[in-house]
Structures are given as C-alpha cells and as structure tokens.
Amino acid sequence: MYDNKLVEAAAYAQTQVFEAAAPSPRPKKGPAPQSAHSVTRAVDEASKPAGSGVNASSSSA
C-alpha cells in the first residue's frame, strides 16, 4: 500500500502519542497503543487548514 502511495508513513514521539490520546472517553484508561497512534495522526490531519490535506479523488493513478 505504501509503495502504491495509498498510505503515507508518519512517525511520532511517544510523548506526543500519549498526549493526543489522553482526552480519551474511557476514564482512567487511554486507547491501546496502536489506536493512540491513529488518534495522533487524526488530530494532526484535523488541525491542518482546510484544503491542505491529500484528496484521494485528485490523485492520478
């Protein structure tokens, strides 16, 4: 999937992942580590200005 440019790789510091996952709806427990990384990426994408993200329909395959 990465080689076909269907997904992008992203790396985050562990503290950044824990901070992004902290406001979890589950009291006293955050999401699982894999989910916490996804939450971090989602927060980053949602924080970008409108129109700056990758639009799958505009890619030429």
C-alpha positions as CSV (number, residue, x, y, z in Angstrom):
1,M,0.0,0.0,0.0
2,Y,2.8,2.4,0.8
3,D,4.6,1.6,-2.5
4,N,1.5,2.3,-4.4
5,K,1.1,5.6,-2.5
6,L,-2.2,4.6,-1.0
7,V,-1.0,5.4,2.5
8,E,1.7,7.7,4.0
9,A,4.1,6.9,6.7
10,A,4.2,9.1,9.8
11,A,6.4,9.0,12.9
12,Y,5.6,10.5,16.3
13,A,7.4,10.7,19.6
14,Q,5.9,8.5,22.3
15,T,5.0,11.5,24.5
16,Q,3.2,13.2,21.6
17,V,1.1,10.0,21.1
18,F,0.2,9.8,24.8
19,E,-0.7,13.5,24.9
20,A,-3.0,13.2,21.9
21,A,-4.7,10.1,23.3
22,A,-5.1,11.4,26.8
23,P,-8.5,13.0,26.4
24,S,-10.0,9.6,25.8
25,P,-13.7,8.9,26.6
26,R,-12.6,5.9,28.7
27,P,-12.0,7.1,32.3
28,K,-8.5,6.3,33.7
29,K,-7.6,4.4,30.6
30,G,-6.4,5.7,27.2
31,P,-6.8,3.8,23.9
32,A,-4.5,0.9,23.1
33,P,-1.0,1.9,21.7
34,Q,-1.9,1.2,18.1
35,S,-5.1,3.2,18.4
36,A,-3.3,6.0,20.1
37,H,-1.0,6.4,17.1
38,S,-4.1,6.6,14.9
39,V,-5.6,9.2,17.1
40,T,-2.4,11.3,16.9
41,R,-2.5,11.2,13.1
42,A,-6.2,12.1,13.1
43,V,-5.6,15.0,15.4
44,D,-2.7,16.2,13.1
45,E,-4.9,15.9,10.0
46,A,-7.8,17.7,11.6
47,S,-5.6,20.5,12.8
48,K,-4.4,21.3,9.2
49,P,-6.1,24.2,7.4
50,A,-8.9,23.2,5.0
51,G,-7.6,22.2,1.6
52,S,-4.1,21.3,2.7
53,G,-4.8,17.5,3.0
54,V,-4.4,14.8,0.5
55,N,-7.5,14.3,-1.6
56,A,-7.8,10.8,-2.9
57,S,-10.0,11.8,-5.8
58,S,-7.4,14.2,-7.2
59,S,-4.6,11.6,-7.4
60,S,-3.8,10.3,-10.8
61,A,-3.4,6.6,-10.9
